[in-house]
Amino acid sequence: MQKFVTFGETMVQYNAEYTGEFDPNEQYFLDVAGAESNVAINLSKITKNHVEIFWISRLGEDEAGHLIHNTLSKEIKIDAPIYKGEQTGISYLNHHADGRHLKRYLREGSAASEIPFQQVKKHLEGADILHVTGITPALSKTNLETTFQIIELCSEMDIPVCLDVNYREQLWTPEQAKNTLNRLLPHIDIFKVGRDEAETIWQLKYSADEYAAYFYQKLSMLTIVTDGKSGAVLFNGTDYIREKTIEIEVVDPIGAGDAFVAGFLGTLMRHDIPLRQLLKSNSRNQITLTKALKVGNICGALTCTKKGDTAAMPTLSEIEDFVGLLES
């Protein structure tokens, strides 16, 4: 059985049941939302009994903290102690008639902004992959240091690392993000970024294909660039693999990127072949990567069809049914 490890902040999200501006007197439904835990939960849906999944964090002793702990511990293995006197982050998600979906955060100084290196380190033994996002190092100096130390340790332990940029303008500037990400990239094996994010941070005016080649040529890592309605492109140093966008009615796009990552990694991890071997460029691996990109694309699209970060993530059988529809 393969082992997946991730760490980061998860919040309780108040997802609006109405359309319009933030209004605390309107109706919201509670959801558990965090980029890293989203990937972990989504991964569990398509890798049942194939992958051991760990999520690591810290929670405050409050209603939000207990809700997150109870919800996630039913689905995956977690190491997220609840700390008295500390708070758990929360967010409000509002949907607007013009297609905008805006988040409002109450997370500054949350318990998850102080995740220590040692807490994550103890779970790396036997890990087949570590997944991180650009959100965690942007939260605090502690989390920045933990992220660097953990990724460097993974390099020493020969554990592949997947990084999803997940740029959040509320947390840092493009220049701050670029400086940090450029330092992290030499230790990354799978790099996923939206073309819009890449343009915001690196400002090179490149196409998705050009960004995929740019990052690979700098660091020789498998690179995936998603580009909204244009679909996604993967570059492995030899071949470009492309998937067109899937036409769906978008209800709530929040969490689609996490579903994409879970679909992609889940497809790779269902094989009994070590991930690092699958990342090497050859014809057999190209077939596997093509399937993984297709599944990631499907997961990202279908997650947009319902409200909730993980509620719409399809199961493996639903993905297979959808592939059948696409090919019929």
TIGURO-307400 format. One record per residue (C-alpha): residue in one letter; x, y, z. Coordinates in steps of 0.2 Angstrom, whole numbers, padded with zeros to 4 digits, always signed. Layout:
N
AXYZ/...
//
This chain:
328
M+0000+0000+0000/Q+0007+0017-0005/K+0007+0032+0008/F+0002+0050+0004/V+0007+0064+0016/T+0001+0082+0016/F+0000+0096+0029/G-0008+0113+0030/E-0023+0123+0036/T-0041+0118+0035/M-0055+0130+0039/V-0073+0129+0042/Q-0081+0137+0027/Y-0098+0145+0027/N-0104+0142+0009/A-0118+0154+0004/E-0135+0146-0001/Y-0140+0162-0009/T-0133+0173-0023/G-0126+0190-0019/E-0114+0200-0008/F-0109+0194+0010/D-0123+0195+0022/P-0121+0187+0039/N-0140+0186+0041/E-0143+0175+0025/Q-0142+0156+0024/Y-0125+0147+0023/F-0121+0128+0024/L-0105+0122+0034/D-0091+0114+0024/V-0074+0108+0029/A-0062+0116+0017/G-0043+0117+0015/A-0032+0114-0001/E-0022+0100+0007/S-0036+0091+0016/N-0047+0093+0000/V-0034+0083-0010/A-0032+0070+0004/I-0051+0068+0005/N-0053+0068-0014/L-0039+0055-0015/S-0048+0044-0003/K-0063+0043-0014/I-0054+0036-0029/T-0040+0025-0021/K-0050+0015-0008/N-0039+0002+0000/H-0024+0007-0011/V-0017+0022-0002/E-0013+0026+0016/I-0018+0045+0018/F-0011+0057+0031/W-0016+0075+0034/I-0006+0085+0047/S-0011+0101+0055/R-0016+0111+0071/L-0033+0116+0077/G-0040+0127+0089/E-0052+0122+0104/D-0068+0129+0096/E-0083+0123+0087/A-0074+0124+0070/G-0059+0114+0076/H-0069+0100+0083/L-0080+0100+0067/I-0064+0098+0056/H-0057+0085+0067/N-0072+0074+0068/T-0076+0076+0049/L-0059+0072+0042/S-0054+0058+0055/K-0069+0048+0048/E-0061+0048+0030/I-0042+0049+0032/K-0028+0047+0045/I-0025+0064+0054/D-0013+0071+0066/A-0021+0088+0071/P-0021+0091+0089/I-0033+0103+0097/Y-0025+0117+0107/K-0034+0126+0121/G-0034+0145+0119/E-0031+0145+0100/Q-0043+0148+0086/T-0047+0139+0070/G-0048+0148+0054/I-0065+0151+0045/S-0070+0158+0028/Y-0086+0164+0020/L-0089+0159+0001/N-0101+0170-0009/H-0108+0167-0026/H-0112+0182-0037/A-0124+0183-0052/D-0109+0188-0064/G-0100+0172-0061/R-0088+0178-0047/H-0086+0167-0032/L-0078+0177-0018/K-0070+0171-0002/R-0068+0181+0014/Y-0056+0174+0027/L-0055+0175+0046/R-0038+0165+0048/E-0025+0177+0055/G-0015+0169+0069/S-0025+0153+0068/A-0018+0137+0076/A-0013+0130+0059/S-0001+0144+0056/E+0011+0136+0068/I+0014+0119+0061/P+0031+0113+0068/F+0044+0103+0058/Q+0044+0089+0070/Q+0026+0086+0069/V+0027+0083+0050/K+0044+0074+0050/K+0038+0059+0060/H+0025+0054+0046/L+0038+0054+0032/E+0045+0037+0035/G+0038+0026+0022/A+0030+0040+0012/D+0028+0038-0007/I+0024+0056-0010/L+0022+0073+0000/H+0010+0085-0007/V+0011+0104-0002/T+0004+0120-0008/G+0009+0138-0009/I-0004+0142+0004/T+0005+0135+0019/P+0022+0144+0018/A+0012+0161+0015/L+0003+0159+0032/S+0018+0162+0044/K+0036+0162+0047/T+0034+0146+0056/N+0025+0137+0042/L+0038+0144+0029/E+0052+0137+0039/T+0043+0120+0041/T+0039+0119+0022/F+0057+0122+0017/Q+0064+0110+0030/I+0052+0096+0026/I+0054+0098+0007/E+0073+0097+0009/L+0071+0082+0020/C+0061+0074+0007/S+0075+0077-0006/E+0087+0068+0007/M+0075+0053+0009/D+0071+0052-0010/I+0052+0056-0007/P+0044+0064-0022/V+0036+0081-0019/C+0021+0088-0028/L+0018+0106-0027/D+0002+0115-0032/V+0005+0134-0032/N-0013+0139-0026/Y-0009+0157-0026/R-0019+0168-0014/E-0017+0187-0016/Q-0024+0189+0002/L-0009+0181+0009/W+0006+0188-0001/T+0011+0198-0016/P+0017+0191-0032/E+0035+0195-0029/Q+0034+0187-0012/A+0027+0171-0020/K+0039+0171-0034/N+0054+0172-0022/T+0048+0158-0011/L+0042+0147-0025/N+0059+0149-0034/R+0068+0143-0019/L+0056+0128-0017/L+0056+0122-0035/P+0073+0114-0036/H+0066+0101-0024/I+0049+0098-0033/D+0045+0083-0044/I+0027+0087-0049/F+0023+0105-0051/K+0005+0111-0055/V+0001+0129-0058/G-0013+0138-0067/R-0008+0149-0082/D-0016+0164-0074/E-0007+0161-0058/A+0010+0159-0067/E+0006+0175-0076/T+0002+0184-0060/I+0018+0178-0052/W+0031+0177-0065/Q+0023+0189-0078/L+0032+0181-0094/K+0017+0182-0105/Y+0018+0164-0110/S+0005+0152-0116/A+0002+0136-0106/D+0013+0126-0117/E+0027+0139-0115/Y+0025+0139-0096/A+0026+0120-0095/A+0042+0120-0105/Y+0049+0135-0095/F+0047+0127-0078/Y+0053+0110-0084/Q+0069+0116-0093/K+0073+0126-0077/L+0072+0111-0065/S+0068+0095-0075/M+0052+0091-0066/L+0035+0085-0072/T+0025+0101-0075/I+0006+0103-0077/V-0002+0120-0082/T-0021+0122-0082/D-0028+0135-0092/G-0047+0137-0089/K-0057+0134-0104/S-0042+0129-0114/G-0039+0113-0103/A-0023+0107-0096/V-0006+0103-0103/L+0008+0091-0095/F+0026+0092-0100/N+0038+0078-0095/G+0054+0084-0104/T+0050+0074-0120/D+0031+0075-0124/Y+0017+0087-0122/I+0001+0079-0116/R-0015+0089-0118/E-0032+0087-0112/K-0046+0099-0118/T-0058+0107-0106/I-0074+0098-0102/E-0090+0108-0105/I-0100+0108-0089/E-0112+0120-0080/V-0101+0129-0067/V-0110+0131-0050/D-0095+0133-0039/P-0077+0132-0045/I-0069+0132-0028/G-0059+0116-0025/A-0058+0111-0043/G-0039+0113-0043/D-0038+0101-0028/A-0049+0089-0036/F-0038+0089-0052/V-0023+0085-0041/A-0032+0071-0032/G-0037+0064-0048/F-0020+0065-0056/L-0011+0058-0041/G-0024+0045-0037/T-0022+0038-0055/L-0003+0036-0053/M-0004+0029-0035/R-0016+0015-0040/H-0001+0007-0049/D+0011-0004-0039/I+0025+0006-0048/P+0035+0018-0037/L+0030+0036-0042/R+0048+0041-0046/Q+0049+0028-0059/L+0032+0033-0066/L+0039+0051-0069/K+0053+0045-0080/S+0050+0048-0099/N+0046+0033-0109/S+0031+0027-0119/R+0024+0016-0106/N+0024+0030-0093/Q+0017+0042-0106/I+0001+0031-0107/T-0001+0031-0088/L+0002+0050-0087/T-0011+0053-0101/K-0024+0043-0091/A-0019+0053-0075/L-0021+0069-0084/K-0038+0064-0091/V-0044+0059-0074/G-0038+0075-0066/N-0047+0085-0079/I-0063+0075-0076/C-0062+0077-0057/G-0059+0096-0058/A-0073+0098-0070/L-0086+0088-0061/T-0082+0096-0044/C-0088+0113-0052/T-0105+0106-0054/K-0110+0107-0036/K-0107+0118-0021/G-0094+0112-0008/D-0075+0109-0009/T-0076+0090-0009/A-0095+0086-0010/A-0094+0085-0029/M-0078+0075-0031/P-0083+0059-0041/T-0079+0042-0035/L-0069+0030-0046/S-0084+0022-0053/E-0092+0038-0057/I-0076+0044-0066/E-0076+0027-0076/D-0094+0030-0081/F-0090+0048-0087/V-0075+0042-0097/G-0087+0030-0105/L-0099+0044-0110/L-0085+0055-0117/E-0079+0040-0128/S-0096+0035-0134/
//
